[in-house]
Amino acid sequence: MADSLSKPSYCNAVRCQLEMGESLHMALDNYDLLNLDWKPMRKRDSLILPLKSGLKDEQLRVLKGLSFEIHFTYQEFERAELSNNPHAQLRRTVSDWLTGKSNAAEIEPLVSQLPRKWERYGDMIILPERAFESDDWVKLLNRCTKSQLEALWRCITEALSGKRLARQRPIAKDMFRSSQTELLFGESGWVEFTDHGVQFGFDATQVMFSSGNNTERRRIGNIPMDGEVVVDAYAGVGYYTLHMAHRSQAMHVHAFEMNPHSIEGLQWAIKANHLENKITVHHGDNQLLLPNVYAQADRIHLGILPSSEHAWEHAIQCLKPSGGWLHIHMNVQEKDIESWCVETLEKLSTLAESHGRKWTIESQHLEKVKWFSPRVRHVVLDVHCQSRDT
Ligand SMILES: C[S@@+](CC[C@H](N)C(=O)[O-])C[C@H]1O[C@@H](n2cnc3c(N)ncnc32)[C@H](O)[C@@H]1O
């Protein structure tokens, strides 16, 4: 048995040029298509990534929207190291739990539906939305007693080296983009962890934290902002505010946020990172409060999806008359990104002119943060505004 587990085996796979490997890996990971049982393989100048078995055409269709060339192949792969593979640990633990509760023929299909990825905030493991929600699992879980269920959640938590377990729920379509995470094992939803050297804390059952924006948090925190006054119009628990104040060394950050649960986390983190003198929290609707900082900022961060457009006019007015930077988040169809950049610069120029700002407005960088859905990218456009009078 152990021998057959360690043997190489054939599996469907997808190949791309090496330089696109990270993007392909991210796309497969986002759509849960990647087979973690096998080791990705490099062959000359290409990367070959193993696909999960039993994928349907509609699941593979998301790959057709990618902006670079890929090829489907059938390939022999080596097993991924068991010790580095918490999924294998999860399979073993859950198989043990299932023994005696299901007949032998049911166990493998149930185990094959176990989640392949999860998030971790401090000691809390957050399973994806659909984990344990298939018909087979729901049927089984409905037959279980309370203590059997608790034993299942406990053994999963331990297999994934956590202390608490939760399951993601769809992010609410309310103004706060509230989290609806459901706690499965453990008492409290409060999590604390460090992200690129910055401490975060919040109630994960109340507010969202998008781990998919990890690269963007790293990038923003690497931009030097010494001496700058910065406005973060959608601060949340401080995803960018804290990185700009701590790592980018902004002189002062004005953080606007309306969700009291997010503000609780933000206030906690301001203390934990000793940033009391560098961050002012403006509690309320930024549409009403941004005028309080008109003409004061060197940089405005506009981090909300699907669009931050309704804050652009305020953002223009928050910048100093000499100009500054805008970081504009947006969900854009991959095929429309170029035209969206052009349109955005035109709209900003019109808004600036209408407020008497004689600026040259240029795009300096476009960051593709993540795939939001099969053809839609979360992008950030860095825009520089420079007064023509200086
Ligand atoms: C999507 S979250 C921030 C997510 C974060 N950028 C990330 O990467 O994980 C956006 C935040 O903006 C806040 N927000 C939305 N509209 C607002 C408004 N008009 N005024 C102040 N805050 C607002 C929400 O409460 C939420 O905390």
The ligand as a MOL file (V3000), in Angstrom:
LIG
                    3D

  0  0  0     0  0            999 V3000
M  V30 BEGIN CTAB
M  V30 COUNTS 27 29 0 0 0
M  V30 BEGIN ATOM
M  V30 1 C -13.4280 45.1760 0.6470 0
M  V30 2 S -13.0780 45.8110 2.2080 0 CHG=1
M  V30 3 C -11.4070 46.0380 2.1000 0
M  V30 4 C -10.8170 44.7700 1.6700 0
M  V30 5 C -9.3580 44.8630 1.6020 0
M  V30 6 N -9.0130 45.8530 0.6290 0
M  V30 7 C -8.6970 43.5430 1.3210 0
M  V30 8 O -7.8500 43.5080 0.4580 0
M  V30 9 O -8.9140 42.5340 1.9690 0 CHG=-1
M  V30 10 C -13.7040 47.3940 1.9860 0
M  V30 11 C -13.9710 48.1440 3.2670 0
M  V30 12 O -14.5390 49.4080 2.8950 0
M  V30 13 C -15.5360 49.7390 3.8240 0
M  V30 14 N -16.4520 50.6840 3.1590 0
M  V30 15 C -17.2730 50.4560 2.1010 0
M  V30 16 N -17.9230 51.5820 1.7420 0
M  V30 17 C -17.4960 52.5520 2.5900 0
M  V30 18 C -17.8080 53.9360 2.7330 0
M  V30 19 N -18.6740 54.5360 1.9230 0
M  V30 20 N -17.1950 54.6290 3.7040 0
M  V30 21 C -16.3060 54.0360 4.5460 0
M  V30 22 N -15.9630 52.7180 4.4610 0
M  V30 23 C -16.5600 51.9880 3.4980 0
M  V30 24 C -16.1920 48.3990 4.1860 0
M  V30 25 O -16.8000 48.4560 5.4590 0
M  V30 26 C -14.9760 47.4710 4.1670 0
M  V30 27 O -14.3800 47.3400 5.4380 0
M  V30 END ATOM
M  V30 BEGIN BOND
M  V30 1 1 1 2
M  V30 2 1 2 3
M  V30 3 1 2 10
M  V30 4 1 3 4
M  V30 5 1 4 5
M  V30 6 1 5 6
M  V30 7 1 5 7
M  V30 8 2 7 8
M  V30 9 1 7 9
M  V30 10 1 10 11
M  V30 11 1 11 12
M  V30 12 1 11 26
M  V30 13 1 12 13
M  V30 14 1 13 14
M  V30 15 1 13 24
M  V30 16 1 14 15
M  V30 17 1 14 23
M  V30 18 2 15 16
M  V30 19 1 16 17
M  V30 20 1 17 18
M  V30 21 2 17 23
M  V30 22 1 18 19
M  V30 23 2 18 20
M  V30 24 1 20 21
M  V30 25 2 21 22
M  V30 26 1 22 23
M  V30 27 1 24 25
M  V30 28 1 24 26
M  V30 29 1 26 27
M  V30 END BOND
M  V30 END CTAB
M  END
